[in-house]
């Protein structure tokens, strides 16, 4: 088995970030997740059997689940979201696009886990149905049906979002 080349992580960083954003639902949490993934993968040499991206996506998913389990055990402070939400620096240039992206990733994050993972693997990470099936331990037909339902739910959620009020 060949070793994972650290440059593979760099080559797939954008894909991993988009997948993490879809899993987490927020850009900030996605950045933390990808950073944690990089720290874990680079901490010790890894042997990869097969596709590097599939391995990294599986590791990203496992890191996401571990971080969720860890976070569920910590006490939570009640803080208003306006006090902690960071401003997206790109929003100044194209605010409509930034708002749409935020809505899409929030809709993906609200999906049931099986649907969300299928959508992230195929539509965000760009894996084939076969690669996604191998990664998620299911059949290609299952991926196809989950993907169909996930896309349908995201579209329905986005149609239900009210259009921003415009002052005349």
C-alpha positions in Angstrom: 0.0 0.0 0.0 1.4 3.4 -0.9 1.8 6.1 1.7 -0.5 9.2 1.7 1.5 12.0 0.2 1.0 15.2 2.2 0.6 17.1 -1.1 -2.6 15.0 -1.6 -4.1 16.9 1.3 -3.2 20.2 -0.3 -4.6 19.1 -3.7 -7.9 18.2 -2.1 -8.2 21.0 0.4 -10.9 22.9 -1.4 -13.0 19.8 -1.9 -12.5 18.9 1.8 -13.5 22.4 2.9 -16.7 22.4 0.8 -17.6 18.9 2.2 -16.9 20.0 5.7 -19.0 23.1 5.2 -21.9 21.0 4.0 -21.5 18.6 7.0 -21.2 21.4 9.6 -23.5 24.0 8.2 -21.2 26.9 8.9 -18.0 28.1 7.3 -16.2 28.6 10.7 -17.0 25.1 11.9 -15.9 23.7 8.5 -12.5 25.5 8.8 -12.1 24.0 12.3 -13.0 20.6 11.0 -10.6 20.7 8.1 -7.8 22.0 10.4 -8.4 19.1 12.8 -8.4 16.7 9.8 -5.0 18.1 8.6 -3.5 17.8 12.1 -4.7 14.2 12.4 -3.5 13.1 8.9 -0.2 14.8 9.2 0.5 13.7 12.7 1.7 10.2 11.6 2.4 8.5 8.2 -0.8 7.0 6.7 -1.1 4.1 4.2 -3.8 4.5 1.7 -5.5 1.6 0.0 -7.2 3.1 -3.1 -8.3 6.6 -3.9 -6.7 9.4 -1.8 -9.8 11.6 -1.9 -12.1 8.7 -0.7 -9.7 8.1 2.2 -9.6 11.8 3.1 -13.4 12.0 2.9 -13.8 9.0 5.1 -11.3 10.5 7.6 -13.2 13.9 7.4 -16.5 12.1 8.2 -14.9 10.3 11.1 -13.3 13.5 12.4 -16.7 15.2 12.2 -18.4 12.4 14.2 -15.7 12.5 16.8 -15.9 16.2 17.2 -19.7 16.0 17.5 -19.4 13.3 20.2 -16.8 15.4 22.1 -18.9 18.5 21.8 -22.0 16.7 23.1 -20.1 15.9 26.4 -19.0 19.5 27.0 -21.2 22.0 28.9 -22.7 24.6 26.7 -22.9 28.3 27.4 -26.0 30.2 26.3 -24.6 33.0 24.1 -26.5 35.0 21.5 -25.4 34.0 18.0 -25.0 37.7 17.0 -22.2 38.0 19.5 -20.1 35.1 18.1 -21.0 35.0 14.4 -18.1 36.1 12.2 -18.7 38.3 9.2 -17.9 36.7 5.8 -15.3 39.0 4.2 -16.6 38.0 0.7 -20.1 39.3 1.5 -19.1 42.9 0.8 -18.3 42.0 -2.8 -21.2 39.8 -3.7 -23.7 39.8 -0.8 -26.5 38.0 -2.7 -24.1 35.1 -3.6 -22.8 34.9 0.0 -26.4 34.7 1.3 -27.3 32.0 -1.2 -24.3 29.9 -0.4 -25.1 30.2 3.3 -28.7 29.1 2.7 -27.6 26.1 0.6 -25.1 24.9 3.1 -27.5 25.4 6.0 -30.1 23.4 4.1 -27.6 20.6 3.5 -26.6 20.6 7.2 -30.3 20.1 8.1 -30.6 16.9 6.1 -30.8 13.5 7.8 -27.3 12.1 8.1 -27.6 9.4 5.4 -28.9 12.0 2.9 -26.4 14.6 3.9 -23.4 12.2 3.5 -24.6 11.0 0.1 -25.1 14.6 -1.1 -21.7 15.8 0.3 -19.9 12.8 -1.2 -21.3 13.2 -4.7 -22.3 16.8 -5.2 -19.8 18.6 -3.0 -16.7 16.3 -3.1 -17.4 15.1 -6.7 -17.1 11.4 -6.0 -18.8 9.0 -8.4 -21.8 7.0 -7.2 -19.6 3.9 -7.0 -16.9 5.8 -4.9 -19.5 7.2 -2.7 -21.1 3.8 -2.2 -17.7 2.4 -1.2 -17.0 5.2 1.1 -20.4 5.0 2.9 -20.5 1.2 2.9 -23.7 0.9 0.8 -24.8 0.1 -2.8 -24.8 2.5 -5.7 -28.6 2.3 -6.0 -28.9 3.4 -2.3 -26.7 6.3 -3.1 -28.8 7.3 -6.0 -32.0 7.2 -4.1 -30.5 9.1 -1.1 -29.1 11.6 -3.4 -32.5 12.1 -5.2 -34.2 12.6 -1.8 -31.5 14.9 -0.5 -31.6 17.1 -3.5 -35.4 17.2 -3.3 -35.4 18.2 0.3 -32.7 20.9 -0.2 -34.7 22.3 -3.1 -37.9 22.3 -1.1 -36.1 24.0 1.8 -34.7 26.7 -0.5 -38.1 27.4 -2.0 -39.5 27.9 1.4 -36.9 30.5 2.3 -38.6 33.9 2.0 -37.1 36.3 -0.5 -35.3 39.3 1.1 -37.4 42.4 1.5 -36.4 45.2 -0.7 -37.1 48.8 0.0 -38.2 50.9 -2.9 
